[in-house]
Amino acid sequence: MNNPPMTEHEINEQIWKELSTLESYDGGKRHRFSLGLPIYYSDDDTPDGLTIREYPDGRRELVRRHSEGEEIVRVLSASLR
């Protein structure tokens, strides 16, 4: 089944929703970093079962979380975000 094309209004609503989500994420990120805490997230290319842990200084690690704690799978390049 093909969905009908989105109207201009629907497209604009979707854009505002995505911008609002990004703004909320960025505010939370800044708050955690100001406390010296890392953030956790996944990108589109993050392997299943793994998460990216990013520290306030830009260091990033690919981690696996399980009942015993966290396991560093690989150290990633520093974030340019």
Summary of the structure (lengths in Angstrom):
residues: 81
radius of gyration: 16.9
end to end distance: 38.7
largest distance: 49.3
contacts: 155
relative contact order: 0.11
helix: 33%
strand: 27%
